[in-house]
């Protein structure tokens, strides 16, 4: 991701936020639907060996800060799930396959999507949405509100990690989806905790990447 020009990356902010892309010209503004699922990858630094002292360059960790700063905090804030994937060691290749295969995961995802579809089909037409990612405003508070312990955890984390309002709401949406995957009508503390684990903490400790 950091190999793209910064202006190109910043152009993603509007479509990721509202699902629309607006092209402005002298004589007209044209808006296109652009509700997408963004999947991106990046190395921690340009050489990719930040976590290996034997291979890392002499500029670590400054090189990683410079490399990751090519992606702005507001853009990072619009990406719901941030997953660190460590390098695979040779010994790992001999390990047995995971207990849950892709077909089982796909079935759980399909069941969660069906739960969402049934939930939102009961809404009046003017409020109807399709997926948890579209939850907003009063509907988000109504359908993704966590239990008391979950809300306490989320509020504490938001204050400690200085979440933006956008980041706070995105954690709620992810937690609602995690609850659906567990066939739970209630968003519990464990769902909030897992959703929080997917928020990016930038080098230097600022979750907004600034």
C-alpha positions in Angstrom: 0.0 0.0 0.0 2.7 2.6 0.8 4.1 2.1 -2.7 1.2 4.1 -4.2 1.5 7.9 -4.3 0.0 9.6 -1.2 -2.5 11.6 -3.3 -3.8 8.4 -4.9 -4.3 6.8 -1.4 -6.0 9.9 0.0 -8.5 9.7 -2.9 -9.9 6.5 -1.3 -11.1 8.4 1.8 -14.4 9.6 0.4 -15.5 6.3 -1.2 -14.5 4.3 2.0 -16.5 6.7 4.1 -19.8 7.1 2.2 -19.7 4.6 -0.7 -19.6 7.3 -3.4 -16.9 8.8 -5.6 -17.3 12.3 -6.9 -15.4 13.6 -9.9 -15.3 17.4 -10.0 -14.7 19.3 -13.3 -15.1 22.9 -14.2 -18.6 22.4 -15.7 -20.0 19.6 -13.7 -19.7 17.3 -10.6 -20.5 13.6 -11.3 -21.0 11.1 -8.5 -20.7 7.4 -9.0 -21.5 4.5 -6.6 -18.3 3.2 -5.1 -19.2 0.9 -2.1 -16.2 -1.4 -2.2 -14.4 -3.8 0.1 -10.8 -2.7 0.4 -8.2 -5.3 1.0 -4.6 -4.0 1.2 -1.2 -5.3 2.4 2.0 -3.6 3.4 5.4 -4.5 4.8 6.3 -2.9 8.2 9.2 -1.1 6.4 10.6 -1.0 2.9 12.9 -4.0 3.4 10.3 -5.9 5.3 12.7 -7.2 8.0 11.8 -4.8 10.9 11.1 -7.7 13.3 14.3 -9.6 12.5 17.4 -7.9 14.0 19.7 -10.0 11.9 18.2 -8.8 8.6 16.8 -5.3 9.5 18.6 -2.3 8.0 20.6 0.1 10.2 17.8 2.7 10.2 15.3 0.6 12.1 12.8 1.6 13.6 13.0 5.0 12.0 12.7 3.5 8.5 9.4 1.9 9.5 8.0 5.2 10.8 8.9 6.9 7.6 7.5 4.1 5.5 4.2 3.8 7.4 3.7 7.5 7.5 3.0 7.4 3.8 -0.5 6.3 4.8 -2.3 9.0 6.7 -4.1 8.5 10.0 -7.5 9.3 8.6 -7.1 6.6 5.9 -6.0 4.0 8.4 -9.0 5.0 10.5 -11.3 4.0 7.7 -9.9 0.4 7.6 -11.8 -1.8 10.0 -9.5 -4.7 10.5 -5.7 -4.5 10.8 -4.0 -7.9 11.1 -0.2 -8.4 11.7 1.0 -11.4 9.7 4.5 -12.6 11.0 6.9 -14.2 8.6 6.4 -18.0 8.2 9.3 -20.0 9.5 10.5 -23.2 7.8 9.4 -25.2 10.9 5.9 -23.9 10.5 5.5 -25.5 7.1 5.6 -28.9 8.7 2.7 -28.2 11.2 -0.6 -30.0 10.7 -3.4 -28.1 9.0 -5.8 -26.0 11.1 -8.7 -27.8 12.7 -11.2 -25.5 10.9 -11.0 -25.6 7.1 -12.1 -22.9 4.7 -15.5 -24.6 4.0 -16.4 -24.5 7.7 -15.4 -20.8 7.9 -17.4 -20.0 4.7 -20.5 -21.7 6.3 -20.2 -19.6 9.5 -19.9 -16.5 7.4 -22.9 -17.4 5.3 -24.9 -18.0 8.5 -23.9 -14.7 9.9 -24.9 -12.9 6.7 -28.3 -14.7 6.8 -28.8 -13.4 10.4 -28.1 -9.9 9.2 -30.5 -10.2 6.3 -33.3 -11.4 8.6 -32.6 -8.6 11.1 -32.7 -5.9 8.5 -35.6 -7.3 6.6 -37.8 -6.4 9.6 -36.9 -2.7 9.4 -39.3 -0.3 7.6 -38.2 0.4 4.0 -36.9 3.9 4.8 -34.4 2.5 7.3 -33.6 -0.8 5.6 -29.9 -1.7 5.0 -28.2 -4.9 4.0 -25.1 -5.4 6.2 -23.7 -4.3 9.5 -21.2 -2.0 7.8 -24.1 0.3 6.8 -25.2 0.8 10.4 -25.2 4.4 11.4 -26.7 6.9 13.7 -29.7 5.8 15.8 -29.8 2.4 14.1 -26.2 1.8 15.1 -27.0 2.6 18.8 -30.1 0.4 18.6 -28.8 -2.7 17.0 -25.1 -2.7 17.9 -25.1 -1.4 21.5 -23.0 -3.7 23.7 -23.9 -4.9 27.1 -22.8 -2.9 30.2 -19.4 -4.6 30.4 -18.8 -4.3 26.7 -19.7 -0.6 26.7 -17.4 0.0 29.7 -14.5 -1.7 27.9 -15.1 0.3 24.7 -15.3 3.6 26.5 -12.2 2.9 28.5 -10.3 1.9 25.3 -11.6 4.8 23.3 -10.3 7.2 26.0 -7.0 5.5 26.5 -6.2 5.0 22.8 -7.8 8.3 21.7 -10.2 6.9 19.2 -11.9 9.3 16.8 -15.7 9.1 16.6 -15.3 7.2 13.3 -13.0 4.6 15.0 -15.5 4.2 17.9 -18.4 3.5 15.6 -16.3 1.1 13.4 -15.4 -0.9 16.5 -19.2 -1.2 17.3 -19.9 -2.4 13.7 -17.2 -5.0 13.9 -18.3 -6.2 17.3 -21.9 -6.6 16.0 -20.5 -8.8 13.2 -18.5 -10.9 15.6 -21.6 -11.4 17.7 -23.5 -12.6 14.5 -20.7 -15.1 13.8 -21.3 -16.5 17.3 -25.0 -16.5 16.8 -25.5 -14.0 19.6 -28.2 -11.4 19.7 -26.3 -9.4 22.3 -23.0 -7.7 21.6 -20.9 -8.8 24.6 -17.7 -7.8 26.2 -15.8 -10.5 24.4 -17.0 -9.2 21.0 -15.9 -5.7 21.8 -12.5 -6.9 23.0 -11.9 -8.8 19.8 -13.0 -5.8 17.7 -10.6 -3.6 19.6 -7.8 -6.0 18.9 -8.2 -5.2 15.2 -7.7 -1.5 15.6 -4.3 -0.3 14.4 -1.8 1.1 16.9 0.7 3.1 15.0 4.5 3.1 15.8 4.9 5.5 18.6 1.6 4.5 20.2 -0.9 6.9 18.4 -3.8 4.8 17.0 -4.5 7.6 14.5 -1.1 7.2 12.9 -0.2 10.9 13.4 
